[in-house]
Amino acid sequence: MFSLLGALFVGACVIGRHSFRALTRGLLFGVLIGIFGKRNFDMNRVREDVHDKVRDVRRTVKKAVKDAKKEMRDTGKAQRAAWEGRVAERLERAEARIDAARARQAEREVRVEERLEKVHERIAVEKARQAEREARLREHMAQVQERLAAEKARHAETEQRIREEQEAVRAKIEAQKEERRLQAEERMARIHAEIEARKAQREQKAREEAEARKEQEIRRAEAAAVPAEPVVMEIPGNGNEALENRELVEELERNVRTAAMAADVPVIEFPEEDDRYFSAKKYGYA
């Protein structure tokens, strides 16, 4: 009690160190506490009370800890059970998805096998068709080779016939050229002979006319010297010299044109390297 009162006194002094009224209130408050408390504030009792309180607190704490542990254990079990349930559900869903995937995979494998069988069947059919096409192609190529050999033979015969015809045509043309040349020479010789003959005739006629003119002049001179009745002298000739000369010139021109035409006869050449007449080289048979 003395300790409590001392503490109260000290507290009152501390609180009311600035005024006496505060100190009085502190002392009065301490006395009232001591009177109404009726408690012996012995240190041993206080220690025992403290130990009891501490023990109660420890018990309370232990109980609270134990309850908390139980609650935590129950909560953990519940959480674990819930987690295990969720995991089980997830596993079930995963297994269901796996089963569905396996079923789909099995269906796909079945479809793939069916497609592979169909593909193999189509491949077999296509191989058979390809074999048939190759056989037909070989037959066609054999026929083409036969036709090509026959065509080559025909081309060779045609070329030989063309060569023979060309040789015959060349020989004929050469013969015609020689014959025409000889005919032209004969015509030119005849023309020159006719020209020379007509030239001689004209010269003879000119000499005769000159002699006639001389005789006429002599007669005119004699007549002039001896006047007498006029004498009419007939000049030999028929009076058609100009017409005959024109006809001769026209005939000579015709003969000259004929000779020129005979000399300008075209010559047909058949060159041996011309592809138009030798188709074997054009098609590669020669």
C-alpha positions as CSV (number, residue, x, y, z in Angstrom):
1,M,0.0,0.0,0.0
2,F,2.8,2.3,0.8
3,S,4.3,1.5,-2.5
4,L,1.1,2.4,-4.3
5,L,0.6,5.5,-2.3
6,G,4.2,6.4,-3.0
7,A,3.7,5.9,-6.6
8,L,0.5,8.0,-6.5
9,F,2.4,10.6,-4.6
10,V,5.1,10.7,-7.1
11,G,2.6,10.8,-9.9
12,A,0.7,13.6,-8.3
13,C,4.0,15.5,-7.8
14,V,4.9,14.9,-11.4
15,I,1.4,15.9,-12.7
16,G,1.0,18.8,-10.4
17,R,4.5,20.2,-10.2
18,H,3.3,23.4,-11.5
19,S,0.4,24.0,-9.2
20,F,-0.7,23.0,-5.7
21,R,-4.2,22.3,-6.8
22,A,-3.0,19.6,-9.1
23,L,-0.9,18.1,-6.3
24,T,-3.9,18.1,-4.0
25,R,-6.0,16.4,-6.6
26,G,-3.3,13.8,-7.1
27,L,-3.1,13.0,-3.4
28,L,-6.9,12.9,-3.0
29,F,-7.1,10.5,-6.0
30,G,-4.5,8.2,-4.4
31,V,-6.3,8.1,-1.1
32,L,-9.6,7.3,-2.8
33,I,-7.9,4.5,-4.7
34,G,-6.5,3.1,-1.5
35,I,-9.8,3.3,0.3
36,F,-12.1,1.9,-2.3
37,G,-9.7,-0.7,-3.6
38,K,-9.4,-2.6,-0.3
39,R,-6.6,-4.5,-1.8
40,N,-3.3,-5.3,-0.2
41,F,-0.8,-4.6,-2.8
42,D,1.7,-7.0,-1.7
43,M,4.4,-7.7,-4.2
44,N,4.1,-11.5,-3.7
45,R,0.4,-11.4,-4.4
46,V,1.0,-9.2,-7.3
47,R,3.6,-11.7,-8.6
48,E,1.3,-14.6,-8.1
49,D,-1.5,-12.7,-9.9
50,V,0.9,-12.0,-12.7
51,H,1.9,-15.6,-12.8
52,D,-1.7,-16.7,-12.9
53,K,-2.6,-14.2,-15.6
54,V,0.5,-15.3,-17.6
55,R,-0.5,-19.0,-17.1
56,D,-4.1,-18.2,-18.2
57,V,-2.8,-16.2,-21.1
58,R,-0.5,-19.1,-22.0
59,R,-3.3,-21.6,-21.7
60,T,-5.5,-19.3,-23.8
61,V,-2.7,-18.8,-26.3
62,K,-2.0,-22.6,-26.4
63,K,-5.7,-23.3,-26.8
64,A,-6.0,-20.6,-29.5
65,V,-2.9,-22.0,-31.2
66,K,-4.3,-25.5,-31.0
67,D,-7.7,-24.4,-32.2
68,A,-5.9,-22.4,-35.0
69,K,-3.9,-25.5,-35.9
70,K,-7.1,-27.6,-35.9
71,E,-8.8,-25.0,-38.0
72,M,-5.8,-24.7,-40.3
73,R,-5.6,-28.5,-40.5
74,D,-9.3,-28.7,-41.3
75,T,-9.0,-25.8,-43.8
76,G,-5.9,-27.4,-45.4
77,K,-7.8,-30.7,-45.6
78,A,-10.8,-29.0,-47.1
79,Q,-8.5,-27.1,-49.5
80,R,-6.6,-30.2,-50.3
81,A,-9.8,-32.1,-50.9
82,A,-11.1,-29.3,-53.1
83,W,-7.8,-29.2,-54.9
84,E,-7.8,-32.9,-55.3
85,G,-11.4,-32.8,-56.5
86,R,-10.4,-30.1,-59.1
87,V,-7.4,-32.0,-60.1
88,A,-9.5,-35.2,-60.4
89,E,-12.0,-33.2,-62.5
90,R,-9.2,-31.9,-64.6
91,L,-7.7,-35.3,-65.0
92,E,-11.1,-36.7,-65.9
93,R,-11.6,-33.9,-68.5
94,A,-8.1,-34.5,-69.8
95,E,-8.7,-38.3,-70.0
96,A,-11.9,-37.6,-71.8
97,R,-10.2,-35.3,-74.2
98,I,-7.4,-37.9,-74.7
99,D,-10.0,-40.6,-75.3
100,A,-11.8,-38.4,-77.8
101,A,-8.5,-37.5,-79.5
102,R,-7.6,-41.2,-79.6
103,A,-11.0,-42.0,-81.1
104,R,-10.6,-39.2,-83.7
105,Q,-7.1,-40.4,-84.4
106,A,-8.4,-43.9,-84.9
107,E,-11.1,-42.6,-87.2
108,R,-8.5,-40.5,-89.1
109,E,-6.3,-43.6,-89.4
110,V,-9.2,-45.6,-90.7
111,R,-10.1,-42.8,-93.2
112,V,-6.4,-42.5,-94.2
113,E,-6.2,-46.3,-94.8
114,E,-9.3,-46.1,-96.9
115,R,-7.9,-43.2,-98.9
116,L,-4.6,-45.0,-99.3
117,E,-6.4,-48.1,-100.6
118,K,-8.3,-45.9,-103.0
119,V,-5.1,-44.2,-104.1
120,H,-3.4,-47.5,-104.6
121,E,-6.4,-48.7,-106.6
122,R,-6.2,-45.5,-108.7
123,I,-2.5,-45.9,-109.1
124,A,-2.9,-49.5,-110.3
125,V,-5.6,-48.4,-112.8
126,E,-3.4,-45.5,-114.0
127,K,-0.4,-47.9,-114.4
128,A,-2.6,-50.2,-116.5
129,R,-3.8,-47.3,-118.6
130,Q,-0.2,-46.1,-118.9
131,A,0.9,-49.5,-120.1
132,E,-1.9,-49.6,-122.6
133,R,-1.0,-46.1,-123.8
134,E,2.7,-47.1,-124.1
135,A,1.7,-50.2,-126.1
136,R,-0.5,-48.2,-128.4
137,L,2.3,-45.6,-128.8
138,R,4.8,-48.3,-129.6
139,E,2.5,-49.7,-132.2
140,H,1.9,-46.2,-133.6
141,M,5.6,-45.6,-133.7
142,A,6.2,-48.9,-135.6
143,Q,3.5,-47.9,-138.1
144,V,5.0,-44.5,-138.4
145,Q,8.4,-46.0,-139.0
146,E,7.0,-48.3,-141.7
147,R,5.2,-45.4,-143.4
148,L,8.3,-43.3,-143.1
149,A,10.4,-46.1,-144.8
150,A,7.7,-46.4,-147.5
151,E,7.7,-42.6,-147.9
152,K,11.5,-42.6,-148.2
153,A,11.3,-45.3,-150.9
154,R,8.6,-43.3,-152.8
155,H,10.7,-40.1,-152.4
156,A,13.8,-41.9,-153.8
157,E,11.7,-43.2,-156.7
158,T,10.3,-39.8,-157.3
159,E,13.7,-38.2,-157.2
160,Q,15.1,-40.8,-159.6
161,R,12.2,-40.1,-161.9
162,I,12.6,-36.4,-161.6
163,R,16.3,-36.8,-162.4
164,E,15.5,-38.9,-165.5
165,E,12.9,-36.4,-166.6
166,Q,15.3,-33.5,-166.0
167,E,17.9,-35.3,-168.1
168,A,15.4,-35.9,-170.8
169,V,14.2,-32.3,-170.7
170,R,17.8,-31.0,-170.8
171,A,18.6,-33.3,-173.7
172,K,15.4,-32.2,-175.5
173,I,16.1,-28.6,-174.8
174,E,19.7,-28.9,-176.0
175,A,18.4,-30.6,-179.2
176,Q,15.9,-27.9,-179.7
177,K,18.5,-25.2,-179.1
178,E,20.8,-26.9,-181.6
179,E,18.0,-27.4,-184.1
180,R,16.9,-23.8,-183.7
181,R,20.5,-22.5,-184.0
182,L,20.9,-24.5,-187.2
183,Q,17.6,-23.3,-188.5
184,A,18.5,-19.7,-187.6
185,E,21.9,-20.1,-189.4
186,E,20.1,-21.6,-192.4
187,R,17.6,-18.7,-192.4
188,M,20.4,-16.2,-192.0
189,A,22.3,-17.8,-194.8
190,R,19.2,-17.7,-197.0
191,I,18.5,-14.2,-196.0
192,H,22.1,-13.1,-196.8
193,A,21.9,-15.0,-200.1
194,E,18.6,-13.3,-201.0
195,I,20.0,-10.0,-199.9
196,E,23.1,-10.5,-202.1
197,A,20.9,-11.7,-205.0
198,R,18.5,-8.7,-204.7
199,K,21.5,-6.4,-204.3
200,A,23.0,-7.9,-207.5
201,Q,19.6,-7.5,-209.2
202,R,19.3,-3.9,-208.1
203,E,22.9,-3.2,-209.2
204,Q,22.1,-4.8,-212.6
205,K,18.9,-2.9,-212.8
206,A,20.7,0.3,-211.9
207,R,23.3,-0.3,-214.6
208,E,20.6,-1.0,-217.1
209,E,18.8,2.2,-216.1
210,A,22.0,4.1,-216.3
211,E,22.7,2.8,-219.7
212,A,19.1,3.6,-220.7
213,R,19.4,7.1,-219.3
214,K,22.7,7.5,-221.2
215,E,21.0,6.4,-224.4
216,Q,18.1,8.7,-223.7
217,E,20.4,11.6,-223.1
218,I,22.2,10.8,-226.4
219,R,18.9,10.6,-228.2
220,R,17.9,13.9,-226.6
221,A,21.1,15.5,-227.7
222,E,20.7,14.2,-231.2
223,A,17.1,15.3,-231.2
224,A,18.1,18.7,-230.0
225,A,20.8,18.9,-232.7
226,V,18.3,17.8,-235.4
227,P,14.9,19.3,-234.8
228,A,12.2,16.9,-235.6
229,E,9.1,15.5,-234.2
230,P,9.4,14.5,-230.6
231,V,10.1,10.9,-230.0
232,V,8.8,9.2,-226.9
233,M,11.3,6.8,-225.3
234,E,10.1,4.1,-223.1
235,I,12.2,3.4,-220.0
236,P,12.5,-0.3,-219.3
237,G,10.8,-1.2,-216.1
238,N,7.4,-1.7,-214.7
239,G,7.3,1.3,-212.4
240,N,7.0,-0.7,-209.2
241,E,10.6,-0.4,-208.0
242,A,9.6,1.5,-204.7
243,L,6.9,-1.1,-203.9
244,E,9.3,-4.0,-204.5
245,N,12.0,-2.3,-202.4
246,R,9.5,-1.8,-199.5
247,E,8.4,-5.4,-199.7
248,L,12.0,-6.6,-199.7
249,V,12.8,-4.4,-196.6
250,E,9.7,-5.8,-194.7
251,E,10.7,-9.4,-195.5
252,L,14.3,-8.7,-194.4
253,E,13.0,-7.2,-191.2
254,R,10.7,-10.2,-190.6
255,N,13.6,-12.6,-191.2
256,V,15.8,-10.6,-188.8
257,R,13.1,-10.7,-186.1
258,T,12.7,-14.4,-186.6
259,A,16.4,-15.0,-186.3
260,A,16.5,-12.8,-183.1
261,M,13.6,-14.8,-181.6
262,A,15.3,-18.1,-182.4
263,A,18.5,-16.8,-180.8
264,D,16.5,-15.6,-177.6
265,V,14.9,-19.0,-176.9
266,P,14.9,-19.4,-173.0
267,V,16.9,-22.2,-171.6
268,I,15.4,-24.1,-168.6
269,E,18.1,-24.9,-166.1
270,F,17.6,-27.7,-163.5
271,P,20.2,-27.2,-160.8
272,E,21.1,-30.3,-159.0
273,E,21.2,-28.5,-155.6
274,D,17.7,-27.0,-155.9
275,D,15.4,-28.3,-153.1
276,R,12.3,-27.7,-155.3
277,Y,13.3,-30.6,-157.5
278,F,15.1,-32.7,-154.9
279,S,12.8,-33.0,-151.9
280,A,14.8,-35.8,-150.4
281,K,17.4,-33.3,-149.2
282,K,14.6,-31.1,-147.9
283,Y,13.2,-33.9,-145.7
284,G,16.5,-35.4,-144.8
285,Y,16.2,-38.6,-146.7
286,A,19.2,-38.3,-148.9
